[in-house]
């Protein structure tokens, strides 16, 4: 009888051992145990024989993570795409982006649903991101994502020049900028005297021409210019500021000799000294502005002046040639009228008021006049 009870005790102990193999929710990963059978055979005799079938245990797939990079090489400031996956959605996962780049911790299901993970790398260098799985405070599995090479941002190469090399106030000046980059050039901009004057897109060259007159005309003296370019990787580079001198061309551009000067055999002299500070609409003349003299009929008759702002000038009105049938100059005693051409706006002003320090403004052969003031208005 004692022997039978002893066999029964061991049989119960074997059953409890099979159930003990099942893991509870606090264990680090799952196992599945299957008790396939246990039989106890006993005879009706006082001595019973117990026969036990073997216990078969099937363990589920081990916890596993994977990680890979979409691109192994990016530029600083760009986003890396990191593909991750895991087979335990309820566990905790963490991605470590590399030295000094921080990490991100969430449920493994979150990572599975949000892959690829986007991460911006601002500093050049080599990084080695790792994807990890954790359970119960212990590391279960980890996978290297590979080597990520973050390249430094390469600026575009940009240059700019002007032509002609030594321009005068009568010159058209062309500024040409060029840029290049392995990723291509997105935009080039040209600046003159601090103002943006031209923008070119999707091109390696950009040009701008400043005319000798009108709104694009440049002032006499020092002028500056530069250019910048943006590559397709969004990196911008610019040239140094360049300076050139625009000299004053003493040849008239508007009241030209060809139009106004005739050999009539009669002339006079009108002095325009710098101290009178002539104005246009109350604003002082600028270098390059011109003054011409005209008859009552509006005939330009005589060499005008190009204002320099630094020296005195002289106008030479021409008298009429009495040997010709057509009027080609001033009659004796005729009023001398003035017109002003503003170079910066390419505008002619025919409403010009003058006063004289010497002379009365009526033409006389070989007469000498000195202006005391000159003011043009619209």
Buried (B, 14 or more C-beta within 10 A) or exposed (E): EEEEEEBBEEBEEBEEEBEEBBBEEEEBBBEEBEBEEBEBEEEEEEEBEBEBEEBEEEEEEEBEBBBBBEEEEBBBBBBBBBBBBBBBEEBBBBBBBBEEBEEBEEBBBBBBEEBBBEBEBEEEBEBEBBBBBBBEEEEBBBBEBBEBBBBEBBBBEBEBBBEEEEBBBBBBBBBBBBBBBEEEBBBBBBBBEEEEBBEBEEBBEBBBEBEBBEEBBBBBEEBEBBBBBBBBBEBBBBBEEBEBEBBBBEEBBBBBEEBBBBEBEBBBBBBBBBEBEBBBEEEEBBBBBBBBBBBEEEBBBBBBBBBBBEEEBBBBBBBBBEEEEEBBBBBEEBEBBBBBBBBBBBBBBEEBEBEBEEBEBBBBBEBEBBBEEBBBEE
